[in-house]
């Protein structure tokens, strides 16, 4: 039996199919992955992501501690804003990816992946210097409301206008009378909000938010939909698409390597021309590209698949893979080995899916 979020019994009551994920018992689906995926793309969905880890760093040394821990330039962050970032080891390998929120000049709130939260916290402590570091993972539940109708669903419960919260920002708010932190980041390719809820209020707010989501035609959504949504959006999953033997350059994440004092900087400066790179591809023949499947360029094995699925939105088979050699241009022909056969595929730009903005619609 894995760890359980404060909403475990709520998921059971909804008939969720529960699975172990990163040491936690989490809902895989409630109805079907396809229905939940489409609800998030066309209306909205609510996810329980309370298994994620939360760490606060405070004090006069906090900014320098985060600058040591994370690759992005935390000194560029204004109060109330967020950054996607990475933690790297001394070899330049990715320890984890994370979101860094600056709550105030001397207060930072860091969200890390569930499967590695204890190790991440220990790693941060080892590099935090004089900063006060507090593991707040047990104190918070986390609900993600995602989709084009997310703001419409959540606004009746929120004390402040949600349309004034910028993308990649965070603020204190009240949801249904409960003090929370509301952020606007997301992991689905859609607009949406993350509500950091005191763990003791999680059940109450889950019920209130789910009711509002259902009013606009949305659904509770599980890990299966979350995975297909993030893959369509070209977003990486730690442990599947990258690990501590992967550099940011290989993973296409060099854009978040901007700091000047982070752990692993010397190694990364020497590794700017990687021997392999992560690419996106679509299948020209039907078949789900599985993790670990061999990828060929002509007769030469060039790499392997990290993630793959049939895209519910695009109605085609898509995937990510590491391919050796120089950068591979979109349109380059590949084959992917499935059940002893090599099926045709081609390189495409990421993301596979990009939501329409109001200006484009």
C-alpha positions in Angstrom: 0.0 0.0 0.0 1.3 3.4 -1.0 1.0 6.8 0.7 -2.4 8.4 0.4 -3.3 12.0 -0.2 -6.1 13.6 2.0 -8.5 12.9 -0.9 -8.0 9.2 -1.1 -11.5 8.4 0.2 -13.0 10.9 -2.1 -11.5 9.2 -5.1 -12.8 5.8 -3.8 -16.3 7.3 -3.4 -16.1 8.5 -7.0 -15.2 5.0 -8.2 -11.7 5.9 -9.3 -9.4 3.2 -10.5 -6.4 3.6 -8.0 -2.8 2.7 -8.9 0.6 3.1 -7.3 2.5 6.1 -8.7 5.7 7.4 -7.2 4.9 5.6 -3.9 1.4 7.0 -3.7 -2.0 5.5 -4.3 -3.5 7.8 -7.0 -6.5 7.9 -9.3 -5.6 6.7 -12.8 -9.1 7.2 -14.1 -12.6 8.0 -12.8 -14.7 7.3 -16.0 -12.3 6.9 -18.9 -8.9 8.5 -19.8 -10.4 9.6 -23.1 -13.4 11.3 -21.6 -11.3 13.0 -19.0 -8.7 14.1 -21.5 -11.4 15.6 -23.8 -13.1 17.3 -20.8 -9.8 19.2 -20.0 -9.2 20.2 -23.6 -12.8 21.4 -24.3 -14.2 22.4 -20.9 -12.1 21.7 -17.7 -11.0 19.0 -15.3 -9.8 18.9 -11.7 -6.8 16.8 -10.6 -5.6 15.8 -7.2 -1.9 16.4 -7.3 -1.4 16.5 -3.5 1.4 14.0 -3.9 3.7 16.7 -5.1 6.4 18.0 -2.7 6.5 21.5 -1.4 9.5 23.2 0.2 9.9 26.8 1.6 13.2 28.6 1.8 13.4 31.8 3.8 15.8 34.3 5.2 18.4 36.6 3.9 20.3 33.7 2.3 17.2 32.2 0.6 17.7 33.8 -2.8 21.4 32.6 -2.9 20.3 29.1 -1.8 17.8 28.8 -4.6 20.4 30.1 -7.1 22.6 27.3 -5.9 19.9 24.7 -6.1 18.2 25.7 -9.3 19.6 26.4 -12.8 17.3 29.3 -13.8 18.2 32.8 -12.7 16.1 33.3 -9.6 17.3 36.8 -9.2 15.1 37.7 -12.2 12.0 36.7 -10.3 9.7 39.4 -9.1 7.6 38.8 -6.0 4.5 36.7 -6.8 6.1 35.2 -9.9 7.2 31.7 -10.8 9.9 29.9 -12.9 10.3 26.5 -14.3 13.7 25.3 -13.4 16.0 22.2 -12.9 18.2 20.8 -10.1 21.4 19.3 -11.5 24.1 17.2 -9.9 27.8 17.9 -10.2 28.0 16.0 -13.5 25.2 18.2 -15.0 22.6 15.4 -14.8 19.1 16.5 -13.9 18.2 15.6 -10.3 14.6 16.8 -10.8 12.5 19.5 -12.5 10.6 22.0 -10.4 8.6 25.2 -10.1 10.1 28.0 -8.1 7.7 30.6 -6.7 9.0 33.8 -5.1 6.5 34.7 -2.4 8.5 37.7 -1.1 12.1 39.0 -1.3 13.2 36.5 1.3 10.7 33.7 0.8 10.6 31.1 -1.9 8.2 28.2 -2.4 9.5 25.2 -4.5 7.3 22.4 -5.9 9.0 19.1 -6.7 8.0 15.8 -8.2 6.3 13.3 -5.9 8.4 10.3 -6.7 11.6 12.1 -5.7 10.4 14.5 -3.0 12.3 13.0 0.0 15.5 12.8 -2.0 14.9 16.3 -3.4 14.4 17.7 0.1 17.6 16.1 1.3 19.5 17.3 -1.7 18.2 20.9 -1.1 19.2 20.8 2.6 22.7 19.8 1.6 23.0 22.9 -0.7 20.8 25.4 1.2 23.6 27.0 3.1 22.3 29.5 5.8 18.8 29.6 4.4 16.0 28.3 6.6 14.5 25.3 4.8 11.2 23.7 5.7 9.6 20.7 4.1 5.9 21.6 3.9 4.8 18.6 1.8 2.5 17.2 4.5 1.0 20.7 5.2 -0.5 21.2 1.7 -2.9 19.5 -0.6 -2.8 20.6 -4.2 -5.7 20.8 -6.7 -5.2 21.6 -10.4 -8.1 23.0 -12.3 -7.2 22.9 -16.0 -9.0 23.7 -19.2 -10.5 26.6 -21.2 -13.4 26.9 -18.7 -11.2 26.7 -15.6 -11.5 30.3 -14.7 -15.3 30.2 -15.2 -15.6 27.1 -12.9 -13.3 28.5 -10.1 -14.3 32.2 -10.1 -17.5 31.9 -8.1 -15.5 30.4 -5.2 -12.6 32.9 -5.4 -12.4 36.1 -3.5 -10.3 37.9 -6.1 -10.7 38.1 -9.9 -8.8 35.3 -11.5 -8.3 37.1 -14.7 -5.9 39.5 -12.9 -3.5 36.6 -12.0 -0.8 36.4 -14.6 0.5 33.2 -16.2 3.4 31.9 -14.0 2.3 33.9 -11.0 1.1 33.0 -7.5 -0.8 34.9 -4.8 -2.7 34.4 -1.5 -6.4 34.2 -2.0 -9.6 32.8 -0.5 -11.4 29.9 -2.1 -14.8 29.2 -0.6 -13.7 31.0 2.5 -10.5 29.0 2.9 -7.1 30.8 2.8 -5.1 29.3 -0.1 -2.3 30.0 -2.5 -3.4 30.2 -6.1 -0.9 29.8 -9.0 -1.3 29.8 -12.8 1.2 27.4 -14.2 -0.1 24.0 -15.3 1.0 20.8 -16.9 -1.7 20.1 -19.6 -1.2 22.8 -22.3 -4.4 24.5 -21.2 -5.1 27.5 -19.1 -5.7 26.7 -15.5 -4.9 27.1 -11.8 -3.2 25.3 -9.0 -4.8 25.7 -5.6 -2.5 25.0 -2.6 -4.9 24.1 0.1 -4.1 23.5 3.8 -4.3 19.7 4.1 -7.1 19.8 6.7 -9.4 21.7 4.3 -8.7 19.5 1.3 -11.9 17.4 1.3 -14.1 20.5 1.7 -12.5 22.4 -1.1 -12.2 19.3 -3.4 -16.0 18.9 -3.1 -16.7 22.6 -3.7 -14.4 22.8 -6.7 -15.5 19.6 -8.2 -19.1 20.8 -8.0 -18.2 24.0 -9.9 -16.2 22.0 -12.4 -19.2 19.8 -13.1 -21.5 22.8 -13.5 -19.5 23.8 -16.6 -19.4 20.2 -17.9 -16.0 19.3 -16.6 -14.9 16.1 -14.8 -12.5 14.9 -12.2 -9.4 13.7 -14.0 -6.7 11.1 -13.2 -3.1 10.3 -14.0 -3.9 8.7 -17.4 -5.4 11.9 -18.8 -2.7 14.0 -17.2 -0.1 12.0 -19.1 -1.7 12.2 -22.5 -2.4 15.9 -22.0 1.2 16.8 -21.0 2.6 14.7 -23.8 0.4 16.5 -26.4 1.8 19.8 -24.9 5.3 18.5 -25.4 6.0 18.5 -21.6 8.5 16.1 -20.1 8.0 13.7 -17.2 10.9 13.2 -14.9 12.0 9.6 -14.6 10.5 8.8 -18.1 11.9 11.5 -20.4 14.8 12.6 -18.3 16.8 11.5 -15.2 20.1 12.2 -13.4 22.1 10.9 -16.4 20.4 13.4 -18.7 21.7 17.0 -19.2 19.4 20.0 -19.9 21.0 20.3 -23.3 20.0 16.8 -24.2 16.5 17.3 -23.0 16.0 20.5 -24.9 15.8 22.5 -21.6 18.8 24.7 -22.0 16.4 27.7 -22.0 16.2 27.3 -18.2 19.9 27.2 -17.6 20.5 30.9 -16.9 22.0 31.1 -13.4 25.7 31.7 -12.6 26.2 29.6 -9.4 24.1 26.5 -9.6 25.4 23.0 -8.8 26.7 21.4 -12.0 27.5 24.6 -13.9 31.1 23.7 -14.7 30.0 20.3 -16.2 27.2 21.8 -18.2 29.4 24.5 -19.6 31.7 21.8 -21.0 28.7 19.7 -22.4 26.9 22.3 -24.6 27.2 20.0 -27.7 25.4 16.9 -26.6 25.8 13.5 -28.3 22.0 13.0 -28.3 18.9 15.2 -28.3 15.2 14.8 -27.4 12.9 15.0 -30.5 9.2 14.8 -31.1 7.8 12.6 -33.7 4.5 11.4 -35.2 3.9 8.0 -36.6 3.0 7.6 -40.3 1.9 4.1 -39.6 -0.5 3.2 -36.8 1.1 2.0 -33.5 1.7 3.2 -30.0 5.4 4.0 -29.5 6.3 2.5 -26.1 9.0 3.6 -23.7 12.3 2.0 -24.7 11.3 1.2 -28.3 14.3 1.4 -30.7 14.4 4.4 -33.1 16.2 4.0 -36.5 17.4 6.6 -39.0 17.8 4.5 -42.2 19.4 1.2 -41.1 21.2 2.8 -38.2 19.8 2.6 -34.7 19.7 6.2 -33.6 18.0 6.1 -30.2 15.0 5.1 -28.2 11.5 6.3 -27.3 10.9 7.8 -23.9 7.1 8.6 -24.1 4.4 7.7 -26.6 0.6 7.6 -26.9 -2.3 7.9 -29.3 -3.2 11.6 -29.1 -6.9 12.0 -28.4 -6.8 15.6 -29.6 -4.9 15.0 -32.8 -6.1 11.5 -33.5 -2.6 10.3 -34.4 0.3 8.5 -32.6 2.9 10.7 -31.1 6.1 10.3 -29.1 9.3 11.7 -27.7 12.7 10.0 -28.3 16.4 10.6 -27.8 18.2 10.5 -31.1 22.0 10.6 -31.4 24.0 12.9 -33.6 23.5 16.5 -34.8 20.1 18.2 -34.5 17.4 16.5 -36.5 15.3 18.7 -38.7 11.5 18.5 -38.7 10.4 16.2 -41.5 13.3 13.8 -41.1 12.2 10.2 -41.7 12.6 7.7 -38.9 11.3 4.2 -38.1 10.2 2.9 -34.7 10.5 -0.7 -33.8 7.2 -2.2 -32.5 6.7 -6.0 -32.0 9.6 -6.8 -34.4 8.4 -4.4 -37.1 9.8 -1.0 -38.0 7.0 1.5 -38.6 7.5 4.8 -40.4 7.6 8.0 -38.4 8.9 11.6 -38.9 10.3 14.3 -36.7 7.9 17.2 -35.9 8.3 20.3 -33.8 7.1 20.4 -30.2 4.6 21.0 -28.8 2.3 18.6 -30.7 -0.7 20.6 -29.6 -0.9 24.3 -28.8 -4.1 25.8 -27.4 -5.7 28.8 -29.2 -5.4 32.1 -27.5 -8.2 34.6 -27.4 -6.4 36.6 -30.0 -6.1 33.6 -32.4 -9.7 32.4 -32.0 
